[in-house]
C-alpha cells in the first residue's frame, strides 16, 4: 500500500511541476512587463513631481520671509520634508523588501525542486542501465537480437528508478520535517 501512496504523490508532484512550468513559460513575460511598466510609471511620477516640489519649496521660503510673518522655522521645514521623503520612499523600499523575500523563498523552492529532479534523473538512469544490462544478460538468444528484451528491461528499470527516487525523497522529507 505505501507504494501506491508514493505513486500518487509522484503523480501529484509531476502535475504540480507541469502546471508551474506552464505558468512560468506563459506568464513570466507579461508579469515582468507589468512590473517594469509599474516601476517606470512610479519613477516617472516621482521624476515629474520632485522638481515641482523643490521649486515650490524654493519659492515658498522667500515668500514667507518677505511677508514679515515669523521667520521660517527651518526645523519645521526639515521635519515636513523628511516626512514627505519617508512617505515617498517607503512604498518602493517596502515593495523591494517584499520582492526580495519572495525571490528568496522562490530560490529555496527552486533549489529543492532541482535536487528532487536530479535525484529522480539519477535513479532513472541507473535503474535503466541496470535493467538493460540484466535484460541483455537474461534475454540473450542464440538466434535473433536481444533488443526487445533489453528495451523492456530498461523501461522497467527506469520506472523502478522513478519509484525508488520518489519514495526516497519522500522519506528524506519526512525525516527532515520538524
Buried (B, 14 or more C-beta within 10 A) or exposed (E): EEEEEBBEBBEEBEEEEEEEEEEEEEEEEEEEEEEEEEEEEBEEEBEEEEEEBEEEEEEEEEEBEEEEEEEBEEEEBEEEEEEEEEEBEEEEEEBEEEEEEEEEEEEEEEEEBEEBEEBBEEBBEBBBBBBBBBBBEEBEEEEEEBEEBBBBBBBBBBBBBBBBBBBBBBEEEEEEEE
